[in-house]
Amino acid sequence: MSEEIEMKLALGETGPERLLQHPLLRGGVDGAQRLANTYFDTPEGDLESARLALRLRRRDDSWIQTLKASGDGSGGYSRRREWEWPVAGGSLDRAGLAALPPMATLGAQVLARLEPRFATDFERRLWRLELAEATIEVALDQGEIRAAGRRVTINELELELKDGDPQALWSLALAFAETVPLRPADASKAARGSALLGGRWTLPEGADEGERLHRALLALDALADTGDDAWRVTARQALLSLAASGGDDAGQLAAMLAQRDWFDVEFGRTALRLAHRLAA
């Protein structure tokens, strides 16, 4: 088992182009991969209900199986447990899964009924940044999620801490946000695939400040995948509720969301400042 600490950022339409022009990345890409992934669950969604994600990934001629547990964090930042190991032939290793504590809790019946549910296919470009406070892997992912005959676009940036101070993730995200239109994203590829498969998004009620921001960010994730403008209204309402408790940044974000062309550099910078404050 290992612990994954990362920041997930959704990119605006011109985000990838501007990211590639950023001074920190001008030295050239350190690596590029084509990743094909199949996600598994029972027909009833037992893994999703247990806040687990099971993935079988093909990278070149090798296969990697990964089980991810739910973690802590919001505002794009997350810290979670994961188990990952190579498998042969692209087949699900059920025996290996059975030995893991989260799967042992669910039982043999759940294990037996696991089946492919949705897929993701994307190109990943990688940079490894050796900063003063930390070593961070920067991954630009572009591709698609496919489920039930539908598909949505992957256009996101992941910052994964390899060594050092987790606060460096926030500093790097803010550095990119100076010139790149981006925003914190709380929906993982697995969560987006489940929403696409089921045709519905589920949001928290927003009982406290952190949950209100989480609700707003998930609503923006839903807006990006569905194109339904009602999600923009939902995100704005959550931010207005957050602003009522003394959040100037939340009020500014709500005002920006009232405009059609809201997703710009200023929106991303403000959203990251707010997320960082609430995380602290």
C-alpha positions in Angstrom: 0.0 0.0 0.0 1.1 3.5 -0.7 -0.3 7.0 -0.1 -1.0 9.2 -3.1 -0.9 13.0 -2.5 -2.0 15.1 -5.5 -3.7 18.1 -6.8 -6.2 17.8 -9.6 -6.9 20.8 -11.9 -9.4 21.1 -14.7 -8.1 23.1 -17.7 -9.9 25.7 -19.7 -10.1 25.5 -23.5 -6.7 27.2 -24.0 -5.2 25.6 -20.9 -3.0 22.9 -22.5 -1.5 25.4 -25.0 -0.7 28.0 -22.3 0.6 25.3 -19.9 3.2 24.1 -22.5 4.4 27.7 -22.7 4.9 28.1 -18.9 8.6 28.8 -17.9 8.6 25.8 -15.6 7.9 23.4 -18.4 9.8 24.9 -21.3 12.7 22.4 -20.8 10.6 19.8 -22.7 8.5 16.8 -21.8 10.2 14.2 -19.7 7.9 11.4 -21.0 4.7 10.6 -22.8 2.4 7.7 -22.5 -0.8 6.4 -24.0 -3.0 5.0 -21.2 -6.0 2.7 -21.7 -8.0 2.0 -18.5 -10.9 -0.2 -17.7 -12.8 0.4 -14.4 -14.6 -2.4 -12.6 -17.5 -2.6 -10.2 -20.6 -4.7 -9.5 -23.8 -3.9 -11.5 -25.1 -2.4 -8.2 -22.1 -0.2 -7.7 -20.8 -1.8 -4.5 -17.3 -0.4 -4.9 -18.6 3.1 -5.6 -20.8 2.9 -2.5 -17.7 1.9 -0.5 -15.8 4.9 -2.1 -13.4 2.5 -3.8 -12.2 2.6 -7.4 -10.7 -0.4 -9.2 -8.8 0.1 -12.4 -6.9 -2.1 -14.9 -4.5 0.0 -16.9 -2.6 -0.9 -20.1 0.6 1.0 -20.6 2.6 -0.1 -23.7 2.7 -3.9 -23.4 2.2 -4.1 -19.6 -0.8 -4.2 -17.4 -1.2 -2.6 -13.9 -4.1 -3.2 -11.5 -4.9 -0.4 -9.0 -7.4 -0.2 -6.1 -7.9 3.3 -4.7 -9.6 4.2 -1.5 -11.4 7.4 -0.6 -9.2 10.0 1.0 -9.1 13.3 2.7 -9.1 16.7 1.1 -11.1 18.9 -1.3 -10.4 21.9 -3.5 -8.6 19.7 -5.9 -6.2 18.4 -3.2 -6.5 14.8 -2.1 -4.5 12.3 0.1 -5.6 8.7 -0.3 -4.5 5.1 0.0 -3.8 3.0 -3.1 -2.7 -0.6 -3.9 -1.0 -1.2 -7.3 0.7 -4.2 -8.8 1.4 -5.7 -12.3 -0.8 -8.4 -13.7 -0.4 -10.7 -16.6 -2.5 -10.9 -19.7 -4.8 -8.0 -19.0 -7.1 -10.1 -16.7 -8.4 -8.9 -13.3 -6.4 -10.4 -10.4 -9.2 -11.4 -8.1 -6.9 -13.4 -5.8 -4.8 -10.3 -5.2 -7.8 -8.2 -4.6 -9.2 -10.7 -2.0 -6.1 -10.1 0.1 -6.6 -6.4 0.4 -8.4 -5.1 3.6 -11.0 -3.0 1.7 -12.0 -5.9 -0.5 -12.0 -8.4 2.4 -14.5 -6.2 4.2 -16.8 -6.3 1.2 -16.7 -10.0 0.9 -16.4 -12.8 -1.7 -19.8 -12.1 -3.3 -18.8 -8.6 -4.3 -15.5 -9.8 -5.6 -17.2 -12.5 -7.8 -19.6 -10.0 -9.4 -17.0 -7.4 -10.5 -17.3 -6.6 -14.2 -16.1 -3.8 -16.6 -18.2 -0.7 -16.2 -16.5 2.1 -18.1 -13.2 3.1 -19.8 -10.8 6.0 -20.1 -8.3 6.5 -22.9 -5.9 9.4 -22.8 -2.4 10.7 -23.6 -0.3 11.7 -20.6 2.6 14.0 -20.9 4.9 14.1 -17.9 7.4 16.5 -16.3 9.4 15.9 -13.1 10.1 19.1 -11.2 12.8 19.3 -8.6 11.7 22.3 -6.5 13.3 23.7 -3.4 10.5 22.2 -1.1 9.5 19.1 -3.0 9.7 16.8 -6.0 6.5 17.0 -8.0 5.3 15.0 -11.1 3.3 17.1 -13.4 0.9 15.2 -15.7 -1.1 16.7 -18.5 -3.9 14.3 -19.5 -6.0 14.7 -22.7 -8.4 12.1 -24.0 -11.9 10.8 -23.1 -14.1 8.8 -20.8 -16.5 6.3 -22.3 -19.6 4.7 -20.7 -23.0 3.4 -22.0 -22.4 4.7 -25.5 -21.6 8.2 -24.2 -18.3 10.0 -23.9 -16.8 13.1 -22.2 -13.5 14.8 -22.7 -10.5 14.6 -20.3 -8.5 17.8 -20.2 -6.8 18.0 -16.9 -3.6 18.6 -15.0 -2.5 16.4 -12.1 0.3 17.4 -9.7 1.5 14.5 -7.6 3.9 14.8 -4.7 6.8 12.4 -5.0 8.8 13.8 -2.1 8.8 16.8 0.3 6.3 19.3 1.6 2.6 18.9 0.4 2.3 22.7 0.6 4.5 22.8 -2.5 1.5 21.4 -4.5 -0.5 24.6 -3.7 2.4 26.8 -4.6 3.0 25.1 -7.9 -0.8 25.2 -8.8 -0.8 28.9 -8.0 2.3 29.5 -10.2 0.6 27.8 -13.1 -2.6 29.7 -12.5 -0.9 33.0 -13.1 -1.0 32.3 -16.9 -3.1 29.2 -17.4 -6.9 29.0 -17.2 -7.5 26.2 -14.7 -9.5 25.5 -11.6 -9.6 22.9 -8.8 -11.5 19.8 -9.7 -12.9 17.4 -7.1 -14.3 14.7 -9.4 -11.8 11.9 -10.2 -11.9 10.1 -13.6 -13.6 7.2 -11.8 -16.3 9.5 -10.3 -16.8 11.1 -13.7 -17.1 7.7 -15.3 -19.6 6.5 -12.8 -21.7 9.7 -13.3 -21.6 9.1 -17.1 -22.6 5.5 -16.7 -25.5 6.2 -14.4 -26.5 9.5 -16.0 -26.6 11.3 -12.7 -24.3 13.4 -10.4 -24.7 13.3 -6.6 -23.6 16.4 -4.6 -23.1 16.9 -0.9 -25.6 19.2 0.9 -23.0 21.7 2.0 -23.2 21.6 5.8 -19.9 23.5 6.4 -17.5 25.7 4.5 -15.4 22.9 3.1 -18.4 21.0 2.0 -19.9 24.0 0.3 -16.8 24.5 -1.8 -16.8 20.8 -2.6 -20.4 21.1 -3.7 -19.5 24.0 -5.9 -16.5 22.3 -7.5 -18.4 19.1 -8.2 -21.2 21.1 -9.8 -18.6 22.7 -12.1 -17.3 19.2 -12.9 -20.8 18.2 -13.8 -21.3 21.3 -15.9 -18.2 20.5 -17.9 -19.4 16.9 -18.6 -23.1 17.5 -19.2 -23.2 21.0 -20.6 -26.3 21.5 -18.5 -26.3 25.2 -17.3 -28.3 24.3 -14.2 -25.0 23.0 -12.7 -23.5 26.5 -13.1 -26.5 27.8 -11.1 -25.9 25.2 -8.4 -22.3 26.1 -8.2 -23.1 29.8 -7.9 -25.6 29.1 -5.1 -23.1 27.1 -3.1 -20.5 29.9 -3.4 -23.0 32.5 -2.4 -23.8 30.4 0.7 -20.1 30.2 1.4 -19.7 34.0 0.9 -22.4 34.6 3.5 -20.2 33.1 6.2 -17.5 35.7 5.4 -15.7 34.5 2.3 -14.8 37.4 0.0 -13.2 35.0 -2.6 -16.3 33.0 -2.7 -18.4 36.1 -3.4 -16.0 37.0 -6.2 -16.3 33.5 -7.7 -20.1 33.7 -7.6 -20.1 37.0 -9.4 -17.8 35.6 -12.1 -20.1 32.6 -12.5 -22.9 35.0 -13.4 -21.0 35.7 -16.7 -21.1 33.2 -19.6 -17.3 33.5 -20.1 -16.4 32.8 -16.5 -13.6 30.3 -16.9 -10.5 32.4 -17.1 -7.2 32.9 -15.3 -8.7 35.2 -12.6 -11.4 32.6 -11.8 -8.7 29.9 -11.4 -6.5 32.1 -9.2 -9.4 33.1 -6.9 -10.7 29.5 -6.7 -7.2 28.2 -5.7 -6.8 30.9 -3.0 -10.2 30.0 -1.6 -9.5 26.2 -1.6 -6.1 26.7 0.0 -7.5 28.9 2.8 -10.2 26.3 3.6 -7.7 23.5 3.4 -5.5 25.3 5.9 
